[in-house]
Amino acid sequence: MKTAVWWLAAALLFSGLLGRLAHVNSELDAERAAHAATARDRDQWKAAAEAYRKDAAAQAENARLCLERETKAARDAAERAAIVKQAKPRARTAEEKDTVVDDETRRRAVERLNRPL
């Protein structure tokens, strides 16, 4: 009888431990599922952030190129204005009136037109 009580107590303890193990396993499975969902969310946000970063980098490059073009256009306009400002009208001979501009204006205009693109 004493042995039967011990066996009964051991069986109850064992079944309690098995129940607890099943409960802990179900909690672990739920936690793993939540972790997998979080990992998926992380990967989606990481991909979105990378796409935004690439877009921002492309926009920054476009802005840099635009500013370079604008700077070059401003330089070119200033250069053209300087050429026109330095061109001095003077009395020319009858022959020059038909064919020739002054040397400095012609030289600067030729240099400007012959620059590489």
C-alpha positions in Angstrom: 0.0 0.0 0.0 2.8 2.3 0.8 4.4 1.5 -2.5 1.2 2.2 -4.3 0.9 5.6 -2.7 4.4 6.4 -3.8 3.7 5.3 -7.3 0.5 7.3 -7.3 2.4 10.4 -6.0 5.1 9.8 -8.6 2.5 9.4 -11.4 0.7 12.7 -10.3 4.1 14.5 -10.1 5.1 13.1 -13.5 1.8 14.1 -15.1 2.1 17.6 -13.5 5.6 18.0 -14.9 4.3 16.8 -18.3 1.5 19.3 -18.2 3.9 22.1 -17.3 6.3 21.0 -20.1 3.4 21.1 -22.6 2.5 24.6 -21.3 6.0 25.9 -21.6 6.4 24.3 -25.0 3.2 26.1 -26.2 4.5 29.4 -24.8 7.9 28.8 -26.6 6.1 28.1 -29.9 4.1 31.3 -29.5 7.2 33.2 -28.8 9.0 31.7 -31.8 6.0 32.7 -34.0 6.1 36.2 -32.6 9.8 36.4 -33.2 9.4 35.2 -36.8 6.8 37.9 -37.4 9.1 40.5 -35.9 11.9 39.3 -38.1 9.7 39.6 -41.2 8.7 43.1 -40.2 12.3 44.0 -39.6 13.3 42.7 -43.1 10.4 44.7 -44.7 11.4 47.9 -42.9 15.1 47.3 -43.7 14.2 46.9 -47.4 12.1 50.1 -47.3 14.8 52.0 -45.6 17.4 50.9 -48.2 15.1 51.9 -51.0 14.6 55.3 -49.4 18.3 55.7 -48.9 19.0 54.9 -52.5 16.3 57.3 -53.6 17.8 60.0 -51.3 21.3 59.3 -52.7 20.0 59.6 -56.2 18.2 62.9 -55.4 21.4 64.2 -53.8 23.4 63.3 -56.9 20.8 65.0 -59.1 20.9 68.1 -56.9 24.7 68.1 -57.1 24.7 67.8 -60.9 22.1 70.6 -61.2 24.1 72.9 -59.0 27.2 72.2 -61.1 25.3 73.0 -64.3 23.9 76.2 -62.7 27.4 77.2 -61.5 28.8 76.6 -65.0 25.9 78.5 -66.6 26.5 81.5 -64.3 30.3 81.4 -65.1 29.5 81.3 -68.8 27.1 84.2 -68.5 29.6 86.3 -66.6 32.3 85.4 -69.2 30.0 86.4 -72.0 29.1 89.7 -70.2 32.8 90.5 -69.7 33.5 89.9 -73.4 30.6 92.2 -74.4 31.6 94.8 -71.8 35.2 94.9 -73.0 34.2 95.3 -76.7 34.9 98.9 -77.4 33.4 100.6 -80.3 35.8 102.8 -82.3 35.9 104.4 -85.6 36.8 101.9 -88.2 38.0 102.3 -91.7 35.8 101.6 -94.5 37.5 98.2 -95.1 37.0 97.2 -91.5 33.4 98.2 -91.5 32.6 95.4 -93.9 34.9 92.6 -92.6 36.8 92.9 -89.3 36.1 93.3 -85.6 38.8 94.4 -83.1 41.5 91.9 -82.3 40.7 91.5 -78.5 37.0 90.9 -79.1 37.7 88.4 -81.9 40.4 86.6 -79.9 38.1 86.2 -76.8 35.1 85.2 -78.9 37.2 82.6 -80.8 38.5 81.2 -77.5 35.0 81.0 -76.1 33.6 79.3 -79.2 36.4 76.8 -79.4 36.2 75.5 -75.8 35.4 71.8 -75.5 31.8 71.0 -74.6 
